[in-house]
Amino acid sequence: MGSTPAIDEYLQAIYTLTDGPRGVISARLADYLAVSAAAVSEMAHRMKREGYVTFDEHKEIHLSGEGRSVAATIMRRHRLAERMLTDLLGFEWWETHEEAERLEHAMSPALEARLIETLGNPQTCPHGNPMPGAIAVPTRPLEQVAPGSLATIERIPDQFEHEPGFLAYVASQGLRPGLTVKVIAVPPNGPLRLEIDGTIREVRRDCGHKVWVRA
């Protein structure tokens, strides 16, 4: 049985939330998709019946082989769409997410293949996240870097680029994938202090766990 747009949305969300140390449970999925717990429970059990997900003894949701294949296709098309927008159409790296959300579902296999060829088989999206199947650079949250150390920003995980305004804020502070910053201070509360392009700046505390650097 083929997937539906609704199932695709859930599979993409599970794939996205799996990128991190926390497991995917129904409550977290409901929060991410901004839907009710009942809606998530109904869809999760439907996806289980159709072979897209499994549940473990802790009630965490895991993609099956088929579920991961479908989700990877959607994510690849999303990241290719973002690359097309930046590399071919001149969009800024931080303003592509919503446009790509619209384009990913309309992309055919033929267009996907042509974009891979035209874009030179990119290995990451503009936010640094690896294409499904690509070799990923080991990363860790910025807040784990010791004060006084240099850190190169590698990526903004998809679950955070999903948040309205976050990428625009990161860009407004001069942060971007590929940039090396110096960590001045990581207080338990309050803003981070970073040296960015030679200037010491304070940035929002949540950047500490939403901006990931090379491990």
C-alpha positions in Angstrom: 0.0 0.0 0.0 1.4 3.4 -1.0 1.9 6.2 1.5 -0.4 9.2 1.6 0.5 12.9 2.1 -0.7 12.6 5.7 1.5 9.6 6.4 4.4 11.3 4.6 4.1 14.3 6.9 4.3 12.0 10.0 7.2 9.9 8.6 9.2 13.1 7.8 8.5 14.4 11.3 9.7 11.1 12.9 12.8 11.1 10.7 13.5 14.7 11.8 13.0 14.1 15.5 15.2 11.0 15.4 18.1 13.3 14.7 19.2 13.8 18.3 19.6 12.1 21.7 15.9 12.0 22.6 13.6 9.2 21.5 10.4 9.9 19.5 7.3 9.5 21.7 3.7 10.5 20.8 3.7 13.6 23.0 6.9 14.9 21.3 5.5 14.2 17.9 2.2 15.9 18.7 4.1 19.0 19.9 6.2 19.1 16.8 3.3 18.8 14.4 1.0 21.0 16.5 -1.8 18.3 16.6 -3.6 16.5 19.3 -2.3 13.5 21.2 -5.3 11.6 20.0 -4.5 12.4 16.3 -0.9 11.2 16.8 -2.1 8.0 18.5 -4.5 7.2 15.7 -2.0 7.9 12.9 0.9 6.1 14.7 -1.2 2.9 15.0 -2.3 3.2 11.4 1.4 3.5 10.3 2.2 0.5 12.4 -0.5 -1.6 10.8 0.8 -0.5 7.3 4.4 -1.4 8.2 5.9 2.1 8.4 6.8 2.2 12.1 7.3 0.0 15.1 7.0 0.7 18.9 9.5 -0.5 21.5 8.9 -1.3 25.2 9.2 2.4 26.1 6.5 3.3 23.6 9.0 5.1 21.4 8.2 5.2 17.7 10.8 3.9 15.3 10.8 3.9 11.5 10.7 0.5 9.8 12.8 -0.1 6.7 9.9 0.9 4.5 9.1 3.9 6.6 12.7 5.1 6.6 12.9 4.7 2.8 9.8 6.9 2.3 11.0 9.5 4.8 14.5 9.6 3.3 13.0 10.3 -0.2 10.9 13.2 1.2 13.9 14.6 3.1 16.2 14.3 0.1 13.7 16.2 -2.1 13.3 18.8 0.6 17.0 19.4 0.9 17.5 19.4 -2.9 14.7 22.0 -3.1 16.6 24.1 -0.6 19.8 23.8 -2.6 18.0 24.7 -5.8 16.6 27.8 -4.1 20.0 29.0 -2.8 22.4 27.7 -5.5 20.2 28.4 -8.6 17.7 31.1 -7.6 19.7 33.2 -5.2 17.7 32.7 -2.0 19.5 33.3 1.3 20.5 30.1 3.2 18.2 30.9 6.0 15.0 31.6 4.0 14.5 28.4 2.1 12.7 26.1 4.6 9.1 27.1 4.0 9.5 27.2 0.2 11.1 23.8 0.2 8.2 22.4 2.3 5.9 23.4 -0.6 8.1 22.0 -3.3 9.1 18.7 -1.9 5.7 17.1 -2.4 5.5 18.2 -6.0 8.9 16.8 -7.0 8.9 13.8 -9.3 11.7 11.2 -9.5 12.8 12.7 -12.8 13.1 16.2 -11.4 14.9 14.8 -8.3 17.5 13.1 -10.6 17.9 16.2 -12.7 18.5 18.4 -9.7 21.1 16.0 -8.3 22.9 16.2 -11.6 22.6 20.0 -12.1 23.6 20.8 -8.5 26.6 18.5 -8.6 25.2 15.9 -6.2 25.3 18.1 -3.1 26.0 16.3 0.2 24.2 18.7 2.5 21.3 21.2 2.5 22.1 25.0 2.9 21.7 24.5 6.7 24.4 21.8 6.7 22.2 18.7 7.2 23.4 15.7 5.2 21.5 14.3 2.3 20.0 10.9 3.2 22.7 8.3 2.5 25.6 10.8 2.6 28.4 10.4 5.1 27.6 12.7 8.0 30.3 14.8 9.8 30.1 14.0 13.6 28.5 17.0 15.3 27.5 18.2 18.8 25.6 21.1 20.2 27.5 24.4 20.5 26.8 24.5 24.3 29.1 21.4 24.7 32.2 23.4 23.6 34.5 24.4 26.3 35.0 28.2 26.8 38.1 29.4 25.1 37.8 26.9 22.3 37.2 27.4 18.6 34.2 25.7 16.9 33.1 25.4 13.3 29.4 25.5 12.8 28.3 22.5 10.8 24.5 22.5 10.8 21.2 23.6 12.2 19.1 20.3 12.7 15.8 20.2 10.8 13.8 20.2 14.0 15.0 23.7 14.8 14.9 25.2 11.4 11.2 24.3 11.6 10.8 26.9 14.3 9.4 30.2 12.9 12.0 33.0 12.9 14.9 30.9 14.3 17.0 30.7 11.2 16.5 34.4 10.5 17.7 35.2 14.1 20.8 33.0 13.7 21.7 34.7 10.4 21.1 38.2 12.0 23.7 37.3 14.6 26.3 36.5 11.9 26.1 32.8 12.5 26.1 30.4 9.5 27.2 26.9 8.5 30.9 26.8 7.8 31.8 29.7 10.1 34.4 29.2 12.9 33.6 31.0 16.1 35.3 31.3 19.5 33.3 30.3 22.5 33.9 32.9 25.3 31.3 31.7 27.9 28.5 29.2 28.1 26.6 30.2 31.3 23.9 27.9 32.7 21.4 30.7 32.3 21.5 33.8 30.1 23.0 34.4 26.6 26.0 32.7 25.2 29.1 34.9 24.6 30.8 34.2 21.3 33.5 35.8 19.2 31.9 36.0 15.7 34.0 37.4 12.8 36.2 39.2 15.3 33.5 40.7 17.4 32.3 39.4 20.8 28.5 39.1 20.8 25.8 37.7 23.1 23.3 35.4 21.4 20.2 33.7 22.7 20.7 30.8 25.1 18.7 28.4 22.9 21.4 28.7 20.2 23.5 26.5 22.5 21.5 23.4 21.8 20.1 24.3 18.3 23.4 25.2 16.6 25.6 22.2 16.1 29.3 22.2 15.5 31.9 19.7 14.3 32.8 17.3 17.0 
